[in-house]
Amino acid sequence: MSKTSGKTPQRSWAPSPAFVRAVLNGHGALGLAFAAVFYLICLTGTLSVFVDEFRRWENPGAPRMEQVSPDAVQQAFTAALDQAGPGVEHAFIHMPNSSEPMLRITTDAAGKDREWYADADGHLAGEAHQGWTEFLTRLHINLQLPRVWGRVLVGLAGVAMLSLLISGILAHPRVFRDAFHLRLGGSRRLQEADIHNRISVWGLPFHFLISLTGAVLGLSTIIVAALGLAVFQGDTQKVYDLFVVPEPVEDARAAPPLDLRPMFAEVARRSPQGHVGFIRIEHPTERGGGARFDVETAPELLTNVDVYAFDRANRLYYEKPAAKTNLGEQILGALAPLHFGWYGGAIVKIAYGLLGLGLTYLAVGGVYIWLARRRDKGRPAPVWERVWTAIVWGQPAALAMAALGALAAPGMAALPLGLWAGVSLAMLAAATSLAPARLALTGRVATGLTMLASALIHGGLSGVTDPVAAIADLTIGLAGLALAATLFKAFPQGAPKEQPLKAASTGGGNR
């Protein structure tokens, strides 16, 4: 008589091959989606370094000046209030500076913003156009999503970038020793990997700085919420009050427009070497109105702004010189200039632009290296190769089309977003039928032709008088011509030949 254990045998459950494939596809889709977000943030961030230049490009006929008198500012401010109509809650005056030598006045009435440029005598010279500039910066800062959620997502991308930098260094112990070692002309995957690692090392301080400041700026809402919960029993407003200039005492009774001229005089007395860069005006036609002056003092410092706030009676009720700010305030004030390169002038901006292009290349090349490794191991992902190539070259084409739309119809604020989304979806749709080489070529040529059209239309129709706008036209036109010319380089005999997917998958996206 045989003995048994008395236990009922249990059937082990194993996922079916179809289930495993579905999970892997979902995992790949999630990874590719985050890589696309990362790439978009890097690309738009590189362009956002030149936001002042883009604003001048969109307004090439705006009056230029190096300085402006308080009387002219007051006249322009009053004229802008008249144009905006009743109910103006806030007004913002951007004073001329070296990056943007123009006087710009913005009003906020019933949630609607309007903006004008003025000449040196205080006469309004027309409404400002910045549809492309606003679209670009919002796409970078919050991905055109609701502000809080978009900023958090961008902040998480900064955290991910930090993690990738640290893990990449730890995973490649020879990366510093081989900083100038490139294996060119052999295996395409090894060549791309070497270029990827070299750019990572050469730009490591910049990459670390950008990812850290981006993470802090993007996650500031969560940081404030955590501080409010830990220190002020959940009252986040008390956290903001530590850093934000208090508003004047509220009094909604009607009053004449605020007179800024006595405030200018007091600011000049307190900061004789300073330069008024920005003025924020609260409730300009109410008795509870007031104005905050940001005065730039020491140009060699990142946190160089003295803040003075006045009420309607010209009483200085708040003062914070830059020299008296604490370490936390200095760090907060330096985050945005450090992240975007808005310090040090044109040389720093150009350096940020080149390093930003390198970081964008890392975002692109990392995915291509992963796809090449899969292919070398006998597990190719042709669908993801086509999708990634469509994303890589679809975004430059979509951004170029958004800029052209903003230039052609400056009054249609939603047009750049619509064009960007339409071109992005069209490139993804093309990935269902075109191989990576064709997708890359289509994206390059579309980007180049659109940029070339933008430069020619802008330079021919706008009557460019601003030298920065002229330089922008030249740069955009030459870059567009170079991209469009790849059509002739790809098909020198005039008869396009489809390349095999295996050979073309890494080449088209990284050029």
C-alpha positions in Angstrom: 0.0 0.0 0.0 1.6 3.2 -1.1 1.8 6.2 1.1 0.8 9.6 0.1 1.3 13.0 1.6 -2.3 13.7 1.8 -1.9 17.1 0.1 -3.8 18.0 -3.0 -1.4 18.9 -5.7 -1.5 22.6 -6.7 -1.5 23.7 -10.3 1.0 26.4 -10.9 -0.3 29.4 -12.9 1.9 30.7 -15.7 1.1 33.6 -17.9 0.3 32.8 -21.5 2.7 34.0 -24.2 0.0 36.3 -25.5 -0.3 37.9 -22.0 3.5 38.3 -21.8 3.6 40.0 -25.2 0.8 42.3 -24.2 2.5 43.3 -21.0 5.8 43.8 -22.8 4.1 46.0 -25.4 2.5 48.1 -22.7 5.9 48.4 -20.9 7.6 49.5 -24.2 4.8 52.0 -24.9 5.1 53.5 -21.5 8.9 53.8 -21.7 8.7 55.3 -25.2 6.0 57.8 -24.1 8.2 59.0 -21.2 11.2 59.1 -23.6 9.1 61.3 -25.9 8.2 63.7 -23.1 11.9 63.8 -22.1 12.9 64.6 -25.7 10.2 67.3 -26.1 11.3 69.0 -22.9 14.9 69.0 -23.9 14.1 70.3 -27.4 11.8 73.1 -26.3 14.1 74.0 -23.4 17.0 74.5 -25.9 14.8 76.9 -28.0 13.4 78.6 -24.8 16.9 79.9 -24.1 16.4 82.4 -26.9 12.9 83.5 -25.8 13.9 87.2 -25.8 15.2 86.9 -29.3 12.1 85.1 -30.5 9.9 87.8 -29.0 11.9 90.4 -31.0 11.6 88.2 -34.1 7.8 88.2 -33.7 7.9 92.0 -33.3 10.6 93.3 -35.7 9.0 96.7 -36.0 8.7 97.5 -32.3 10.4 100.7 -31.3 13.9 100.1 -29.7 15.5 102.2 -27.0 18.2 101.8 -24.4 16.4 103.8 -21.7 13.1 105.6 -21.1 12.0 108.4 -18.9 9.4 108.0 -16.0 7.2 110.5 -17.8 7.1 108.3 -20.9 6.4 105.2 -18.9 3.5 106.9 -17.1 2.0 108.0 -20.4 2.4 104.6 -22.0 0.9 103.0 -18.9 -2.1 105.3 -18.9 -2.7 104.8 -22.6 -2.6 101.0 -22.1 -5.3 101.3 -19.4 -7.5 103.3 -21.7 -7.1 100.7 -24.5 -7.8 97.8 -22.1 -11.0 99.4 -20.8 -12.6 99.1 -17.3 -11.8 96.3 -14.9 -8.0 96.1 -15.1 -6.8 93.9 -12.3 -3.1 94.0 -13.0 -0.7 95.7 -15.2 2.9 94.7 -16.0 5.6 97.0 -17.4 8.7 95.4 -18.9 11.4 98.1 -19.1 14.1 98.2 -21.8 17.2 96.0 -21.3 20.1 94.7 -23.3 18.2 91.5 -24.3 15.0 93.2 -25.2 15.5 97.0 -25.7 11.8 97.8 -25.9 9.1 99.1 -23.6 6.3 96.6 -23.2 3.0 97.0 -21.2 0.6 94.2 -20.4 -2.9 94.5 -18.9 -5.1 91.9 -17.3 -8.8 92.7 -17.4 -11.4 90.0 -16.6 -8.8 87.3 -17.3 -7.9 88.6 -20.7 -4.4 89.8 -21.3 -3.5 92.5 -23.9 0.0 93.7 -24.6 1.4 96.8 -26.4 4.8 98.2 -27.3 5.5 101.9 -26.8 8.1 104.3 -28.1 10.5 106.4 -26.1 7.9 109.2 -25.9 5.3 107.0 -24.3 3.1 106.6 -27.4 1.7 103.1 -28.0 3.1 101.7 -31.2 0.8 98.7 -31.6 -0.1 95.5 -29.9 2.6 93.0 -29.2 2.6 89.6 -30.9 4.1 86.6 -29.1 1.9 83.6 -30.1 5.0 81.5 -30.9 6.9 82.6 -27.9 4.1 81.9 -25.5 3.3 78.6 -27.1 7.0 77.5 -26.9 7.5 78.5 -23.2 4.2 76.9 -22.1 5.1 73.7 -24.0 8.4 73.5 -22.1 7.2 74.6 -18.7 4.0 72.6 -18.5 3.6 70.7 -21.8 0.5 72.8 -22.6 -1.3 70.8 -19.8 -3.1 72.3 -16.8 -0.4 74.3 -15.1 0.0 72.3 -11.9 -0.1 68.9 -13.5 2.1 69.9 -16.4 4.8 71.4 -14.1 4.8 68.3 -11.9 5.3 66.1 -14.9 8.2 68.3 -16.1 9.6 68.2 -12.6 9.5 64.4 -12.6 11.3 64.4 -15.9 14.1 66.4 -14.2 14.3 63.9 -11.4 14.4 61.1 -14.0 17.2 62.9 -15.8 19.2 63.1 -12.5 18.7 59.4 -12.0 19.9 58.6 -15.5 23.0 60.8 -15.1 23.9 59.0 -11.8 23.1 55.5 -13.0 24.9 56.1 -16.3 28.1 57.1 -14.6 27.9 54.2 -12.2 27.1 51.7 -15.0 30.2 52.9 -17.0 33.2 52.9 -14.7 35.6 53.8 -17.6 33.4 56.6 -18.9 35.8 59.4 -17.7 38.9 57.5 -18.7 37.5 57.0 -22.2 36.3 60.6 -22.5 38.0 61.0 -25.9 37.8 57.5 -27.2 35.5 57.1 -30.2 35.0 54.0 -32.2 34.0 55.4 -35.6 33.4 53.6 -38.8 32.7 50.2 -37.3 29.5 48.9 -35.7 26.8 51.6 -35.8 25.5 50.6 -32.4 29.0 50.9 -30.8 29.6 54.2 -32.6 26.3 55.7 -31.4 27.0 54.4 -27.8 30.5 56.0 -27.8 29.1 59.4 -29.0 26.3 59.1 -26.4 28.8 58.5 -23.6 31.2 61.2 -24.7 28.5 63.8 -24.9 27.3 62.7 -21.5 30.7 63.2 -20.0 31.6 66.4 -21.7 28.4 68.1 -20.7 27.9 66.5 -17.3 28.1 69.7 -15.2 25.5 71.3 -17.5 23.3 68.3 -17.6 23.4 68.0 -13.8 22.6 71.7 -13.4 19.7 71.7 -15.9 18.1 68.5 -14.4 18.4 69.7 -10.8 17.0 73.2 -11.4 14.3 71.8 -13.7 13.3 69.3 -11.0 13.1 72.0 -8.3 11.2 74.4 -10.6 8.7 71.8 -11.8 8.1 70.3 -8.4 7.8 73.6 -6.5 4.1 73.1 -6.0 4.7 69.8 -4.3 7.6 71.2 -2.2 5.4 74.1 -1.0 2.6 71.7 -0.2 5.0 69.5 1.8 6.4 72.5 3.7 2.9 73.8 4.4 1.9 70.4 5.8 5.0 70.0 7.9 5.3 73.5 9.3 2.0 75.4 9.0 -0.6 72.6 9.5 -1.3 72.4 5.7 -1.6 76.2 5.1 0.5 76.6 1.9 -0.3 80.3 1.7 1.9 80.9 4.7 4.8 79.3 2.8 4.2 81.6 -0.2 4.0 84.6 2.2 7.7 83.9 3.1 8.8 84.7 -0.4 6.0 86.7 -2.1 5.8 90.5 -1.8 2.6 91.3 0.1 -0.1 93.2 -1.7 -1.4 96.6 -0.5 -4.5 96.9 1.7 -7.5 96.1 -0.5 -9.9 99.0 -1.3 -12.0 98.5 -4.4 -13.3 102.1 -4.6 -12.5 103.7 -8.0 -9.6 106.1 -8.4 -7.5 107.7 -11.1 -4.7 105.6 -12.7 -1.8 105.1 -10.3 1.0 107.7 -10.7 4.3 105.9 -11.0 6.6 108.9 -11.3 7.0 109.6 -7.5 7.8 105.9 -7.1 10.5 106.1 -9.8 12.0 109.1 -7.9 12.1 107.2 -4.6 13.6 104.1 -6.2 16.3 106.2 -7.9 17.1 107.7 -4.5 17.4 104.4 -2.8 19.2 102.5 -5.6 21.0 105.2 -7.7 23.1 102.6 -9.6 20.2 100.3 -10.2 18.1 99.7 -13.3 14.3 99.3 -13.1 13.7 96.0 -15.0 10.0 95.2 -14.2 7.0 96.8 -12.6 4.0 94.9 -11.4 0.9 97.1 -10.7 -2.0 95.8 -8.6 -5.5 97.3 -9.1 -4.2 100.4 -11.0 -7.6 102.2 -10.9 -8.7 101.4 -7.3 -7.8 103.1 -4.1 -6.2 99.9 -2.9 -3.8 100.0 -5.8 0.0 99.6 -5.5 3.1 98.9 -7.5 6.2 96.7 -7.1 9.5 97.7 -8.6 12.1 95.1 -9.4 15.5 96.9 -9.6 18.5 95.2 -11.1 21.7 96.2 -9.2 24.8 94.0 -9.5 24.9 92.5 -13.0 27.7 90.0 -12.0 25.3 88.3 -9.5 22.5 85.9 -10.3 20.3 87.2 -7.5 20.7 90.9 -8.2 17.2 92.3 -7.8 16.1 94.9 -5.2 12.4 94.9 -4.6 10.4 98.0 -3.6 6.6 98.1 -3.1 4.5 101.2 -2.9 0.9 101.9 -2.1 -1.3 104.6 -3.9 -0.1 107.3 -1.5 3.5 106.6 -2.6 4.3 105.1 0.8 7.0 102.4 0.6 5.5 99.6 2.6 7.9 96.8 1.6 11.6 96.8 0.8 14.0 93.9 0.2 17.4 94.7 -1.2 19.2 91.8 -2.9 22.1 92.1 -0.4 19.7 91.3 2.5 18.1 88.2 1.0 18.8 85.0 2.9 20.3 81.9 1.3 17.0 80.3 0.4 15.8 83.4 -1.4 19.1 83.7 -3.3 18.8 80.0 -4.4 15.2 80.5 -5.5 16.1 83.7 -7.4 18.9 82.0 -9.2 17.0 78.9 -10.3 15.3 80.3 -13.5 18.4 82.2 -14.8 20.6 79.1 -14.2 18.1 76.8 -15.8 17.5 78.9 -19.0 20.9 80.7 -19.3 19.3 84.1 -18.8 22.6 85.6 -17.5 25.9 86.6 -19.0 24.6 87.8 -22.3 24.7 86.3 -25.8 27.8 84.1 -25.2 26.1 82.2 -22.4 23.0 81.8 -24.4 24.9 80.3 -27.3 26.7 78.0 -25.0 23.4 76.9 -23.4 22.0 76.4 -26.9 24.8 74.1 -28.0 24.8 72.1 -24.8 21.0 71.9 -24.9 21.3 70.4 -28.4 23.7 67.8 -27.0 21.3 66.9 -24.2 18.5 66.6 -26.8 20.7 64.2 -28.8 21.2 62.1 -25.6 17.4 61.8 -25.3 17.2 60.6 -28.9 20.2 58.4 -29.0 19.5 56.5 -25.8 16.3 55.1 -27.3 18.0 54.2 -30.6 20.8 52.4 -28.7 18.2 50.4 -26.8 16.4 49.5 -30.1 19.7 48.5 -31.7 20.6 46.2 -28.7 17.2 44.5 -29.1 17.9 43.9 -32.7 21.4 42.5 -32.1 19.9 40.1 -29.6 17.4 38.8 -32.1 14.4 40.7 -30.6 13.8 43.6 -33.0 11.0 46.1 -32.4 10.2 47.5 -35.8 7.0 49.1 -34.7 8.7 51.1 -32.0 11.6 52.0 -34.4 9.1 53.6 -36.7 7.2 55.3 -33.9 10.3 56.7 -32.3 11.6 58.0 -35.6 8.2 59.7 -36.2 8.5 61.4 -32.8 12.1 62.4 -33.3 11.6 64.1 -36.6 7.9 64.9 -36.2 8.6 67.4 -33.3 11.0 69.7 -35.2 8.5 69.7 -38.1 5.6 70.4 -35.7 7.4 73.2 -33.9 8.4 74.8 -37.2 4.8 74.7 -38.4 3.6 76.3 -35.2 6.1 79.1 -35.6 5.0 79.7 -39.2 1.3 79.7 -38.1 2.0 82.2 -35.4 3.8 84.4 -37.9 1.0 84.1 -40.5 -1.9 84.7 -38.1 -0.6 86.5 -35.0 -4.0 87.2 -33.7 -5.0 83.5 -33.5 -3.6 82.3 -30.1 -4.8 78.7 -30.5 -3.4 78.2 -34.0 0.2 77.3 -33.0 -1.1 74.6 -30.6 -3.4 73.2 -33.3 -0.8 73.1 -35.9 1.8 71.5 -33.6 -0.7 68.8 -32.6 -1.8 68.2 -36.2 1.7 67.7 -37.5 2.6 65.5 -34.6 -0.3 63.2 -35.2 0.3 63.2 -39.0 3.9 61.9 -38.5 2.7 59.2 -36.1 0.1 58.2 -38.6 2.8 58.0 -41.3 4.7 55.6 -39.1 2.1 52.9 -39.9 3.2 52.7 -43.5 6.7 54.3 -43.8 10.0 52.8 -42.8 12.3 54.7 -40.4 14.5 56.1 -43.2 11.6 57.5 -45.1 10.1 58.9 -41.9 13.3 60.6 -41.0 13.7 62.1 -44.5 10.1 63.3 -44.5 10.5 65.0 -41.1 13.8 66.6 -42.1 12.5 68.0 -45.4 9.2 69.2 -43.9 11.1 70.9 -41.1 13.6 72.5 -43.5 11.0 73.8 -46.0 8.8 75.2 -43.2 11.8 77.0 -41.6 12.9 78.3 -45.0 9.3 79.6 -45.7 9.2 81.3 -42.2 12.5 83.1 -42.8 11.5 84.2 -46.3 8.0 85.3 -45.4 9.1 87.1 -42.3 12.0 88.9 -43.9 10.1 89.8 -47.0 6.8 91.0 -45.5 7.6 92.4 -42.1 10.0 95.1 -43.0 12.7 93.9 -40.5 14.6 96.7 -38.9 15.7 94.9 -35.7 19.2 93.4 -36.2 18.4 90.5 -33.9 15.3 89.7 -36.0 17.4 89.8 -39.1 20.0 87.4 -37.6 17.1 85.1 -36.6 15.8 85.1 -40.1 19.3 84.3 -41.5 19.8 81.5 -39.0 16.4 80.0 -39.5 16.7 80.2 -43.3 20.2 78.6 -43.4 19.2 75.8 -41.0 16.0 75.2 -43.0 18.0 75.1 -46.3 20.5 72.6 -44.8 17.7 70.3 -43.7 15.7 70.5 -46.9 18.9 69.8 -48.9 19.1 66.3 -47.3 16.5 65.3 -49.9 19.0 65.6 -52.7 21.7 63.9 -50.6 19.5 61.0 -49.8 18.5 60.4 -53.4 21.4 61.6 -55.6 20.1 59.6 -58.6 16.6 61.0 -58.3 15.0 57.6 -57.7 14.2 56.9 -54.1 15.1 53.4 -52.9 13.6 52.0 -49.8 16.2 50.9 -47.3 15.8 47.8 -45.3 14.4 48.4 -41.8 17.4 46.9 -40.1 19.9 49.1 -41.8 17.9 52.3 -41.6 16.5 52.2 -38.1 19.3 54.0 -36.3 20.6 56.2 -39.1 17.6 58.4 -39.9 16.9 59.6 -36.4 20.4 60.6 -35.3 21.6 62.8 -38.0 
